[in-house]
Amino acid sequence: EAGVAQSPRYKIIEKRQSVAFWCNPISGHATLYWYQQILGQGPKLLIQFQNNGVVDDSQLPKDRFSAERLKGVDSTLKIQPAKLEDSAVYLCASSFGSSYNSPLHFGNGTRLTVT
Amino acid sequence: AQSVTQLGSHVSVSEGALVLLRCNYSSSVPPYLFWYVQYPNQGLQLLLKYTSAATLVKGINGFEAEFKKSETSFHLTKPSAHMSDAAEYFCAVTLGQAGTALIFGKGTTLSVSS
């Protein structure tokens, strides 16, 4: 099966600019996650979708981050305006069911550098 | 709230030596525990998981982990390290409830020398 696709692979922007990341999950996977992985730390959940509904966005900085999952398939994560501390790898993952009974499949991530 | 703590951000072993990566968890209810591995320039992939069945869990590539409730631990081991095991390893926890996501530890980088 095809894996989780993410683009772009790398992005460099200046602070206060905006950026968007795209994720295409594995076909048939109802649950989609966006994680932020800062250098030297483990992935931190930003938002979790079940089909096209938000299940958990408690750690999403909503003043600058937004995410959507149209038609319950592809998803985009946007940052506007970016700050230096947003430099990180943004990981998209999908699973067939819930995280405790369905393994998460991760994409290769988008590495964002904010200068 | 649940969390995991990985002891040691970097572990170095010689090829053929025992690999031991430590993970302790905190959870108010019986947890589901996972180990994920991230090879250079690749996405995270599942190594093994504990879901309240057998306490000794076997995963891919010869790795295994033992759930010890009394010690709140879920350490990852492999009897004999191989050069290809060099990667970053993440311990993760979740609850057995729909809608709960994985919470990851900070990761341990494993280096293997010849």
Interface residues (C-beta under 8 A of the other chain):
Chain A: G3 V4 Y33 Y35 G40 Q41 G42 P43 K44 L45 Q48 Q50 V55 D56 L91 A93 G97 S98 S99 Y100 N101 P103 L104 H105 F106 G107 N108 G109
Chain B: Q6 S9 Y32 Y36 N41 Q42 G43 L44 Q45 L46 K49 T51 F90 A92 T94 L95 G96 Q97 A98 G99 T100 A101 L102 I103 F104 G105 K106 G107
